[in-house]
Every structure is written in structure tokens, then in C-alpha cells.
């Protein structure tokens, strides 16, 4: 069995924790976000007949009052960057976070998820912006409906192994 | 391992079949270098030199370090596994001689552990200490087992986490309780996050790390090496020396797996070899029972309480023993019937029936250690139908003279022996009134009493005359007087009577004459009897008129 450390990042309120909750059954309380800034969950997935244990470090969202602790990123084999489709500002925050990640841990596999795709009427980001940031393979997700959630994590797992 | 230079020189001079073989297949050429390679191959594979130095080399390596053991461990394990898969019987046969003793030893150890556990359970369940701990558990809301563990445990290393320092991924985890292994990888990650958080938040220097933290009765000690974190979850109060064990372990892991740690990509299986080292860290030490002085307050109090308890129990046991003895004695004592009894704390009571002629109850009380004040006695009178009591009652009522024997059976009072006919007559008359006597059977010899015989005698005269109605009557009286004369000195008052006819003077005269006539006839009969002088006959003519014309007798001893 292979273990991989994966960090969930993004601006505050983009839906990181909801995505994780959709993907795994949490053990630890979410209050750890506001206390030590991170909560760890685990999900075992199968990639090419090999079990991969994904240790999901769900980091507290970055905002004006809270900056992501670099030490939490150390040793990550990949990361998921979450953008809120209904808040254009979250895309700018994601760009800053990605720069910080590459500065801290270098180039590692990652996924950029455009979340809250279920709120169709409130979407602020147009497709060009998304493609500009994430490339042609833009993955829209919804933590509420579960849309593309498993696919996002499984894809990242494949990239890492 | 390589052969020595000397060995190399000696063996290089000899031709070798393998070398020839190599030449034939063309893979090794006849150059100088090829020759050396062939020689080396011959030494390693074909020579006996290697086999001669190998055991010694293995032995030295084992003494020097455990590297050889650790290196060969997977091979040995794999070989055993393969052997079992191919033919289990080979290994089963080899292990057969040790399996039996091993099982016996395991059962013995399990039984011993069970007995110890049972003893501990008993001690903790019923002892004052156990009760105190139960109270504490109730008061603090903890389970009883947790309180017992906290009180008796000095420390116990419950879990060891071996964590990759950079990624926070779990490399290995060992636990005293197998159930604690669940979610160890997430605990490992969170531990790393906490240490990172502590480092970032409170760092005093770049290499500052979180050493330990404590949650209630559980401590987490953290040791760091360049690539590894060793976190130990410890219950109780561990000594500082324990850190040396952890430090030694983490240093050894760091040293042994340096390359694997540098190249770690998330595969942790290889670190399973570190488990023995980690399991050595699962230390445990029970708290030694503090030896209290022999006369500790608790022991003194316990002693006093025990003594009082012993005295109370002893008193009541003794009293019970005495009481049982008393009841038994009363039941067995003739003339008593026990109908009710009650045993109180300090005084007891007994009620029943008692024959008046039975022995006194005070003797029964005294025989069993009681005073009369200790037991309230309440008896109602009854007559025991037992033969002894019937005879006792008969003796008391009839007062049998010496020589008379009374016996009783089936309602019949038998009277045997010698007594006067009067006594026998009374015995018959009054004996049947005795409780339990239905019939009086006299079988004894009746002895004639001359006095009563004389006094019962009445000499009849024809009225108005001095002529006897029965001439022999005076003679019988005279015979009785003769017997009486042999027994002592007596006065015999002979009183004559007259009937109501005739005048007073005539009646007085005739009554006096009748007395004189009888007296003269008796004296006549006694003539020649030398004892006759012992009897003095006194004739009296009674003035009292009687129904019959008779003479009566009254005997009086002369010394009265």
C-alpha cells in the first residue's frame, strides 16, 4: 500500500471541507480548522490494482486574517486547489496560493476544482478565465450534489502514482 | 567478505574445472584478468575455503551487531513460508517435539495469569481499597477499570508511532492493545500537524520541536531524528529514563533506514523490519505496593474491628452452644415437657410442663452455664405418666413401711412385701387415686397387728344378760392379748356397754359386769402365760348407752 499526503487549499468558503466530507467519512472534528488550521482525513482508493491511501490535509482557507502555514504543505505529494465559481475573487486567491505552493514544495501533481457548480444562477467565472488558469481540462464540481468529486480525487491519485 | 591474499596465491596455482568450462563456452578469455576472475569464482563457488571461514564470519557478525540477523530475516521468513506451502509435514515433524511442551507452558501461563487476575479482581472488588476506588470512580465519572489502572500503574507505553517527518505519513505503528491500531495513520498525520503548529506558533529556534504534551492521564512523548518522528503514547507517570529507550530506538531506525527514508515515496512496508525495535519501546511498569508498617492506623483499626467482631461472634456462638445444650437437657430430663422457647440477645425464655416431683430446673441451668436470671422459666404443673413418677407419687401418698416394694406397669400399681392388713387396706383404697394408677394389685403378705386386732374386736352379749352371743369371741381376743404381751407392756381398757332399755342403774351395773366378765375370761385364758404380767386389764362400765350390748377394747402402751 502506498500513502500519499494531499493538501486541500483555497480561499475561505470555497467548499474544501464540503468536498472532503463528500469524499470521506471524517473522524476528527472540523473545529481543528479554527484551532490548529488543519484537519486530516483519509481515503483509500484503488489505482491500477494498487491501493493508495490518500491522507487529505484540509487546510483552513486563506483570507486577510489567516495565511496558510507553509509547514503544513511540506511533504505533500499533490494538492487540490479549490475555486468558488460564484466568487471571482477566489480565483485570484487560488493563483496566489499556487505560487506559494510551488515556492514551498515545487512542482507536484495537482487538481484545480471549480466548485459550487450547482449554483448555476450565481456563477461569476466565465469559461475563458477557468481555462486560462487550469488549462483545457477544467473540472467543475459540486460538493452539494457530489458532481465530479470522486473523479477529482481519483484523477489526482492516478497522477501521483 | 573476500579471501585473504595468501589464500588467493595458494589457490591460483591450481587448475580448475570451472575455469576450463568457462574457456569452452568462450565467455571468459585466457587473459590475465580473466584468469583472476576465474580464480575468484573458483574460490567463492568451488573452494572449501569459503565454507571454512563462513561460520566464523557469521558468528562474529552476529556478536557485533544485529545487521546480519535483520538482513537474513526476510529470507528466512520467506524460506519457511515456502517450505510450509510445499510440504507442511516437514516443518510439522520438525516442530513436533517442541509443540507439546510449548502448549503446556502456554496453558500453564494462561492459568497462572487467570488465577492472578482472579485474585486481583477479588482484592479490588471486596477490599476496602477496592471499595474506595469504586467510590472514586463513581465520584469522578471514570470507569472502575480506569481508576484501578491509574492507581496501580506506574506507567505503560500504550502506543508507538513511527512517522515520516516530512510528510507526516505513518511508517509503522505498534500498540499494546491491538484495537488501538485503528486510524493510526490519521493520528500520525494530526500529530505531525500539531507538532508543526506548535513549532510555527511558539518556536524559539529553527530546530525547536514539540517534546511532549499531556492529556489527563495520558502523555505523548515525541522524539525527532532528521527524517523520523517517534511519538509514544504513555499512560501513567513515566520516568525520564524512558526517553533514552526512545532515543536509542529512533537513532537505530534513522541509521538502519537512512536511504529508505530519503527515498520515501509513501511505501511503508519496508519499515516493518523496525517493529521489533519499536515493540521494545512498549515498556510497562506496575506501581509497587507501598508496604505499610505493621501497626499502621488502618491495620490497627481493622484489628480492633476484627477483635470486636470475633468477640461478638464468639459470645453468640458460645451462647448458642449453651442454649442448645440447655434445651437438649430439658428435653431429656424426666418430668419436663418443653413447649416453647425463645432466644433473645441477652435473656432467654423457656416454657412448658413440669411434674412437681421432677428435679429442679436450677440444676439444668447451672449445668449449662446459666444463672437463674439469664433464663425466664415458666412451668405449668402436670403429672408425668412415666413409671418412675407414678411410683414416686405412690410412695409419697402411701408411705409404705420397710419391706414393701412398689412397682408400676401398664396402669397397675403392684404392692409387694410385708405390712399390716390395715396398711394394705389403705393402699388399695388410696392407691387408685394416684394419677396414672388404674388398679392396685396387692401381692404381699399381710401381717396381723395384735393391737388393731384387739381394738377392732367387739364382744357381743345377749341384751339384758351377761351371756355371750359367741363364746369363742373372748378366746380370740385372749389370744391376741397373749401376742401383745410378748411385744411389750400395755394397758387394755375393757369397756362394757348396755343398750337403751332398762333403767340407768341397771344399765350401769350390767355394763360394768360385762367388762369384768370379759376381763376374767381373758385372765383365765392367760393363766400360766409368763408374759401375762405385761398386760394390765382395766374394766370400765360405760354410762353411755349403745345400740348393741357389747364390750370394746382400747390398747395403750404403758410407757406413754
Interface residues (C-beta under 8 A of the other chain):
Chain A: X1 X2 X3 X4 X5 X27 X28 X32 X36 X37 X38 X39 X40 X41 X42 X52 X53 X55 X57 X69 X71 X72 X74 X75 X76 X77
Chain B: X164 X166 X167 X168 X169 X170 X183 X185 X186 X189 X190 X193 X194 X196 X197 X199 X200 X265 X266 X267 X268 X269
